[in-house]
Structures are given as structure tokens and as C-alpha cells.
Amino acid sequence: MHAMMAKSEGAAREEIIAAVVLNLHHSGFANVLECLPAAIDGFEGKI
């Protein structure tokens, strides 16, 4: 949902990925790996 909203505001796919990876130090590697596919799917409108 957030990725789709960001896309509608002009965000690029790379910016979505960077935003998720930016949380690596807060969330941990496993959580980023879990969330990244969902963010990409949301950006591409698959969710």
C-alpha cells in the first residue's frame, strides 16, 4: 500500500527499495528480506 502511494507521488522503484533497505539497522536483515518482495509487489501493483 505504501509503495503504491509512493509511486503515485512519483517515487522510482529504486527509491522504494532504498527506503526498505534504509531500515536494515533498525529492523534487521531477516525482516528487510521479508518485507522487500512485498514492497516491490506493491510498487508494481501486484498486491
Residue pairs with C-beta under 8 A, 6 or more apart in sequence:
1 42
1 47
2 39
2 42
3 11
3 16
3 39
3 40
3 42
3 43
4 42
4 43
4 45
4 47
6 15
6 16
6 19
6 43
7 16
7 43
11 43
13 40
13 43
16 39
16 40
16 43
17 36
17 39
17 40
19 39
20 32
20 35
20 36
20 39
21 32
21 36
23 31
23 32
24 32
27 35
38 47
41 47
